[in-house]
Amino acid sequence: MIMINGKSFRTSKPQDLDQKLVALTGHGQHEVQALLSAGPSLAARVLMPYLGKHEGEPAPDLNELANDIAADPDAIGAIAKLYALPADTVEELVAQ
């Protein structure tokens, strides 16, 4: 579960995360930190592989998700934690 701008989203890690991330962003998991630093639009794409996999829950609209991420100062840190980035990296991303 992740909270973005007061909205709860159920999350689950896909088995083919790297492939999905490359399809959405053109970059793999090893570049997540840079993608999260690039703004809410790319951060939304980084989050998408984790969303919309539960019965009755469609994936959120990408633009709406980007707007929610932009409005929530804790969103980038929460997404970084999904990717298990080190705590100091999460702190660095949140401080930007």
Buried (B, 14 or more C-beta within 10 A) or exposed (E): EBEBBEEEBEBEEEEEBBEBBBEBBEBEBEBBBEBBEBBBBBBBBBBBBBBBEEEEEEBBEBEEBBBBBBEBEEBBBBBBEBBEBEEEBBEBBBEE
